[in-house]
Every structure is written in C-alpha cells, then in structure tokens.
Amino acid sequence: MTQLTTTHPNARLAYLADKPLPVTAQIALAIAVVFVKWEHRRRSRIALSHLDDHLLADIGLKREAAIHEAGLPFWRH
C-alpha cells in the first residue's frame, strides 16, 4: 500500500475513494441501505397514520388513502 505523507484529514478518504470496495463490504453496504429504507418507510407510515384530516388535505391525501398506505408492511413500496 502506498504511504500517504500529507496531513490533510480527508487525504486518506480521498485515496480510498478511488478504490472499489471489497465484495463483502459491497454486500454489507447494500444490506445496510435496504434496512435504512425500510426504517424510513416504517417511520413515515407511522407518522402518516397520526396526521389529521386537515394535514392530509395539505399533502393531497384522503383519509382512506392514508390508512391504506399506513397499513402496508415496511418492506412494500
């Protein structure tokens, strides 16, 4: 491995950014991205289920559509 002689804090990150991730790291990153998306959907649907009719109207949803979306499992689009 090439030795870096700079003191810039991001120099090592810039050096590593040019290199592809190992396959196991790519897989782990892909899995982490899926889990983050699922958590975002779960939280969004919980928040949607707590909005009143006035706020739903502001975002252009009817109560029935909000109930349907909030009832979907987190892994479904």
Distance bins in CASP14 RR format, pairs under 12 A and 6 or more apart:
PFRMAT RR
TARGET T0000
AUTHOR 0000-0000-0000
RMODE 2
METHOD distances of the structure
MODEL  1
1 12 0 0 0 0 0 1 0 0 0 0 0
1 15 0 0 0 0 1 0 0 0 0 0 0
1 16 0 0 0 0 0 1 0 0 0 0 0
1 19 0 0 0 0 0 1 0 0 0 0 0
2 11 0 0 0 0 0 1 0 0 0 0 0
2 12 0 0 0 0 0 1 0 0 0 0 0
2 15 1 0 0 1 0 0 0 0 0 0 0
2 16 0 0 0 0 0 1 0 0 0 0 0
2 18 0 0 0 0 0 1 0 0 0 0 0
2 19 0 0 0 0 0 1 0 0 0 0 0
3 11 0 0 0 0 0 1 0 0 0 0 0
3 12 0 0 0 0 0 1 0 0 0 0 0
3 15 0 0 0 0 0 1 0 0 0 0 0
4 10 0 0 0 0 0 1 0 0 0 0 0
4 11 1 0 1 0 0 0 0 0 0 0 0
4 12 1 0 1 0 0 0 0 0 0 0 0
4 13 0 0 0 0 0 1 0 0 0 0 0
4 14 0 0 0 0 1 0 0 0 0 0 0
4 15 1 0 0 1 0 0 0 0 0 0 0
4 16 0 0 0 0 0 1 0 0 0 0 0
5 11 0 0 0 0 1 0 0 0 0 0 0
5 12 0 0 0 0 0 1 0 0 0 0 0
5 15 0 0 0 0 0 1 0 0 0 0 0
6 12 0 0 0 0 1 0 0 0 0 0 0
6 13 0 0 0 0 0 1 0 0 0 0 0
6 14 0 0 0 0 1 0 0 0 0 0 0
6 15 0 0 0 0 1 0 0 0 0 0 0
8 14 0 0 0 0 1 0 0 0 0 0 0
8 15 0 0 0 0 0 1 0 0 0 0 0
10 16 0 0 0 0 0 1 0 0 0 0 0
10 17 0 0 0 0 1 0 0 0 0 0 0
11 17 0 0 0 0 0 1 0 0 0 0 0
11 18 0 0 0 0 0 1 0 0 0 0 0
12 18 0 0 0 0 0 1 0 0 0 0 0
12 19 0 0 0 0 0 1 0 0 0 0 0
13 19 0 0 0 0 0 1 0 0 0 0 0
16 22 0 0 0 0 0 1 0 0 0 0 0
16 25 0 0 0 0 0 1 0 0 0 0 0
19 25 0 0 0 0 0 1 0 0 0 0 0
20 26 0 0 0 0 1 0 0 0 0 0 0
20 29 0 0 0 0 0 1 0 0 0 0 0
21 27 0 0 0 0 1 0 0 0 0 0 0
21 28 0 0 0 0 1 0 0 0 0 0 0
21 29 1 0 0 1 0 0 0 0 0 0 0
21 30 0 0 0 0 0 1 0 0 0 0 0
22 28 0 0 0 0 1 0 0 0 0 0 0
22 29 0 0 0 0 0 1 0 0 0 0 0
23 29 0 0 0 0 0 1 0 0 0 0 0
23 30 0 0 0 0 0 1 0 0 0 0 0
24 30 0 0 0 0 0 1 0 0 0 0 0
24 31 0 0 0 0 0 1 0 0 0 0 0
25 31 0 0 0 0 0 1 0 0 0 0 0
25 32 0 0 0 0 0 1 0 0 0 0 0
26 32 0 0 0 0 0 1 0 0 0 0 0
26 33 0 0 0 0 0 1 0 0 0 0 0
27 33 0 0 0 0 0 1 0 0 0 0 0
27 34 0 0 0 0 0 1 0 0 0 0 0
28 34 0 0 0 0 0 1 0 0 0 0 0
28 35 0 0 0 0 0 1 0 0 0 0 0
29 35 0 0 0 0 0 1 0 0 0 0 0
29 36 0 0 0 0 0 1 0 0 0 0 0
30 36 0 0 0 0 0 1 0 0 0 0 0
30 37 0 0 0 0 0 1 0 0 0 0 0
31 37 0 0 0 0 0 1 0 0 0 0 0
31 38 0 0 0 0 0 1 0 0 0 0 0
32 38 0 0 0 0 0 1 0 0 0 0 0
32 39 0 0 0 0 0 1 0 0 0 0 0
33 39 0 0 0 0 0 1 0 0 0 0 0
33 40 0 0 0 0 0 1 0 0 0 0 0
34 40 0 0 0 0 0 1 0 0 0 0 0
34 41 0 0 0 0 0 1 0 0 0 0 0
34 74 0 0 0 0 0 1 0 0 0 0 0
34 75 0 0 0 0 1 0 0 0 0 0 0
35 41 0 0 0 0 0 1 0 0 0 0 0
35 42 0 0 0 0 0 1 0 0 0 0 0
35 74 0 0 0 0 0 1 0 0 0 0 0
35 75 0 0 0 0 0 1 0 0 0 0 0
36 42 0 0 0 0 0 1 0 0 0 0 0
36 43 0 0 0 0 0 1 0 0 0 0 0
36 74 0 0 0 0 0 1 0 0 0 0 0
37 43 0 0 0 0 0 1 0 0 0 0 0
37 44 0 0 0 0 0 1 0 0 0 0 0
37 74 0 0 0 0 1 0 0 0 0 0 0
37 75 0 0 0 0 1 0 0 0 0 0 0
37 76 0 0 0 0 0 1 0 0 0 0 0
37 77 0 0 0 0 1 0 0 0 0 0 0
38 44 0 0 0 0 0 1 0 0 0 0 0
38 45 0 0 0 0 0 1 0 0 0 0 0
38 72 0 0 0 0 0 1 0 0 0 0 0
38 73 0 0 0 0 1 0 0 0 0 0 0
38 74 1 0 1 0 0 0 0 0 0 0 0
38 75 1 0 1 0 0 0 0 0 0 0 0
38 76 0 0 0 0 1 0 0 0 0 0 0
38 77 0 0 0 0 0 1 0 0 0 0 0
39 45 0 0 0 0 0 1 0 0 0 0 0
39 46 0 0 0 0 0 1 0 0 0 0 0
39 74 1 0 0 1 0 0 0 0 0 0 0
39 75 0 0 0 0 0 1 0 0 0 0 0
40 46 0 0 0 0 0 1 0 0 0 0 0
40 47 0 0 0 0 0 1 0 0 0 0 0
40 74 0 0 0 0 1 0 0 0 0 0 0
40 75 0 0 0 0 0 1 0 0 0 0 0
41 47 0 0 0 0 0 1 0 0 0 0 0
41 48 0 0 0 0 0 1 0 0 0 0 0
41 69 0 0 0 0 1 0 0 0 0 0 0
41 70 0 0 0 0 0 1 0 0 0 0 0
41 71 0 0 0 0 0 1 0 0 0 0 0
41 72 0 0 0 0 1 0 0 0 0 0 0
41 73 0 0 0 0 1 0 0 0 0 0 0
41 74 1 0 1 0 0 0 0 0 0 0 0
41 75 1 0 0 1 0 0 0 0 0 0 0
41 76 0 0 0 0 1 0 0 0 0 0 0
41 77 0 0 0 0 1 0 0 0 0 0 0
42 48 0 0 0 0 0 1 0 0 0 0 0
42 49 0 0 0 0 0 1 0 0 0 0 0
42 70 0 0 0 0 0 1 0 0 0 0 0
42 71 0 0 0 0 0 1 0 0 0 0 0
42 72 0 0 0 0 0 1 0 0 0 0 0
42 73 0 0 0 0 1 0 0 0 0 0 0
42 74 1 0 1 0 0 0 0 0 0 0 0
42 75 0 0 0 0 1 0 0 0 0 0 0
42 76 0 0 0 0 0 1 0 0 0 0 0
43 49 0 0 0 0 0 1 0 0 0 0 0
43 50 0 0 0 0 0 1 0 0 0 0 0
43 70 0 0 0 0 0 1 0 0 0 0 0
43 74 0 0 0 0 1 0 0 0 0 0 0
44 50 0 0 0 0 0 1 0 0 0 0 0
44 51 0 0 0 0 0 1 0 0 0 0 0
44 59 0 0 0 0 0 1 0 0 0 0 0
44 66 0 0 0 0 0 1 0 0 0 0 0
44 69 0 0 0 0 1 0 0 0 0 0 0
44 70 0 0 0 0 1 0 0 0 0 0 0
44 71 0 0 0 0 0 1 0 0 0 0 0
44 72 0 0 0 0 0 1 0 0 0 0 0
44 74 0 0 0 0 1 0 0 0 0 0 0
45 51 0 0 0 0 0 1 0 0 0 0 0
45 66 0 0 0 0 1 0 0 0 0 0 0
45 67 0 0 0 0 0 1 0 0 0 0 0
45 68 0 0 0 0 0 1 0 0 0 0 0
45 69 1 0 0 1 0 0 0 0 0 0 0
45 70 1 0 1 0 0 0 0 0 0 0 0
45 71 1 0 0 1 0 0 0 0 0 0 0
45 72 1 0 0 1 0 0 0 0 0 0 0
45 73 0 0 0 0 1 0 0 0 0 0 0
45 74 1 0 0 1 0 0 0 0 0 0 0
45 75 0 0 0 0 0 1 0 0 0 0 0
45 76 0 0 0 0 1 0 0 0 0 0 0
45 77 0 0 0 0 0 1 0 0 0 0 0
46 66 0 0 0 0 0 1 0 0 0 0 0
46 69 0 0 0 0 0 1 0 0 0 0 0
46 70 1 0 0 1 0 0 0 0 0 0 0
46 71 0 0 0 0 0 1 0 0 0 0 0
46 72 0 0 0 0 0 1 0 0 0 0 0
46 74 0 0 0 0 1 0 0 0 0 0 0
47 55 0 0 0 0 0 1 0 0 0 0 0
47 56 0 0 0 0 0 1 0 0 0 0 0
47 59 0 0 0 0 0 1 0 0 0 0 0
47 66 0 0 0 0 0 1 0 0 0 0 0
47 69 0 0 0 0 0 1 0 0 0 0 0
47 70 0 0 0 0 1 0 0 0 0 0 0
48 55 0 0 0 0 1 0 0 0 0 0 0
48 56 0 0 0 0 1 0 0 0 0 0 0
48 59 0 0 0 0 1 0 0 0 0 0 0
48 60 0 0 0 0 0 1 0 0 0 0 0
48 61 1 0 0 1 0 0 0 0 0 0 0
48 63 0 0 0 0 0 1 0 0 0 0 0
48 65 0 0 0 0 1 0 0 0 0 0 0
48 66 1 0 1 0 0 0 0 0 0 0 0
48 67 0 0 0 0 1 0 0 0 0 0 0
48 68 0 0 0 0 0 1 0 0 0 0 0
48 69 1 0 1 0 0 0 0 0 0 0 0
48 70 1 0 1 0 0 0 0 0 0 0 0
48 71 0 0 0 0 1 0 0 0 0 0 0
48 72 0 0 0 0 0 1 0 0 0 0 0
49 55 0 0 0 0 0 1 0 0 0 0 0
49 56 0 0 0 0 0 1 0 0 0 0 0
49 61 0 0 0 0 0 1 0 0 0 0 0
49 63 0 0 0 0 0 1 0 0 0 0 0
49 65 0 0 0 0 0 1 0 0 0 0 0
49 66 1 0 0 1 0 0 0 0 0 0 0
49 67 1 0 0 1 0 0 0 0 0 0 0
49 68 0 0 0 0 0 1 0 0 0 0 0
49 69 0 0 0 0 1 0 0 0 0 0 0
49 70 1 1 0 0 0 0 0 0 0 0 0
49 71 1 0 0 1 0 0 0 0 0 0 0
49 72 0 0 0 0 0 1 0 0 0 0 0
50 56 0 0 0 0 0 1 0 0 0 0 0
50 66 0 0 0 0 1 0 0 0 0 0 0
50 67 0 0 0 0 0 1 0 0 0 0 0
50 70 0 0 0 0 1 0 0 0 0 0 0
51 57 0 0 0 0 1 0 0 0 0 0 0
51 58 0 0 0 0 1 0 0 0 0 0 0
51 59 1 0 0 1 0 0 0 0 0 0 0
51 60 0 0 0 0 0 1 0 0 0 0 0
51 61 0 0 0 0 1 0 0 0 0 0 0
51 62 0 0 0 0 0 1 0 0 0 0 0
51 63 0 0 0 0 1 0 0 0 0 0 0
51 65 0 0 0 0 0 1 0 0 0 0 0
51 66 1 0 0 1 0 0 0 0 0 0 0
51 67 0 0 0 0 0 1 0 0 0 0 0
51 69 0 0 0 0 0 1 0 0 0 0 0
51 70 0 0 0 0 1 0 0 0 0 0 0
52 58 0 0 0 0 0 1 0 0 0 0 0
52 59 0 0 0 0 0 1 0 0 0 0 0
52 61 0 0 0 0 0 1 0 0 0 0 0
52 63 0 0 0 0 1 0 0 0 0 0 0
52 66 0 0 0 0 0 1 0 0 0 0 0
53 59 0 0 0 0 0 1 0 0 0 0 0
53 60 0 0 0 0 0 1 0 0 0 0 0
53 61 0 0 0 0 1 0 0 0 0 0 0
53 62 0 0 0 0 1 0 0 0 0 0 0
53 63 1 0 1 0 0 0 0 0 0 0 0
53 64 0 0 0 0 0 1 0 0 0 0 0
53 65 0 0 0 0 0 1 0 0 0 0 0
53 66 0 0 0 0 1 0 0 0 0 0 0
53 67 0 0 0 0 0 1 0 0 0 0 0
54 60 0 0 0 0 0 1 0 0 0 0 0
54 61 0 0 0 0 0 1 0 0 0 0 0
54 63 0 0 0 0 0 1 0 0 0 0 0
55 61 0 0 0 0 1 0 0 0 0 0 0
55 63 0 0 0 0 0 1 0 0 0 0 0
55 66 0 0 0 0 1 0 0 0 0 0 0
56 62 1 0 0 1 0 0 0 0 0 0 0
56 63 1 0 0 1 0 0 0 0 0 0 0
56 64 0 0 0 0 1 0 0 0 0 0 0
56 65 0 0 0 0 1 0 0 0 0 0 0
56 66 1 0 1 0 0 0 0 0 0 0 0
56 67 0 0 0 0 1 0 0 0 0 0 0
56 69 0 0 0 0 0 1 0 0 0 0 0
56 70 0 0 0 0 0 1 0 0 0 0 0
57 63 0 0 0 0 1 0 0 0 0 0 0
57 65 0 0 0 0 0 1 0 0 0 0 0
57 66 0 0 0 0 0 1 0 0 0 0 0
58 66 0 0 0 0 0 1 0 0 0 0 0
59 65 0 0 0 0 0 1 0 0 0 0 0
59 66 0 0 0 0 1 0 0 0 0 0 0
59 69 0 0 0 0 0 1 0 0 0 0 0
60 66 0 0 0 0 1 0 0 0 0 0 0
61 67 0 0 0 0 1 0 0 0 0 0 0
61 68 0 0 0 0 1 0 0 0 0 0 0
61 69 1 0 0 1 0 0 0 0 0 0 0
61 70 0 0 0 0 0 1 0 0 0 0 0
62 68 0 0 0 0 1 0 0 0 0 0 0
62 69 0 0 0 0 0 1 0 0 0 0 0
63 69 0 0 0 0 0 1 0 0 0 0 0
63 70 0 0 0 0 0 1 0 0 0 0 0
64 70 0 0 0 0 0 1 0 0 0 0 0
64 71 0 0 0 0 0 1 0 0 0 0 0
65 71 0 0 0 0 0 1 0 0 0 0 0
65 72 0 0 0 0 0 1 0 0 0 0 0
66 72 0 0 0 0 0 1 0 0 0 0 0
68 76 0 0 0 0 0 1 0 0 0 0 0
69 76 0 0 0 0 1 0 0 0 0 0 0
69 77 0 0 0 0 0 1 0 0 0 0 0
70 76 0 0 0 0 0 1 0 0 0 0 0
END
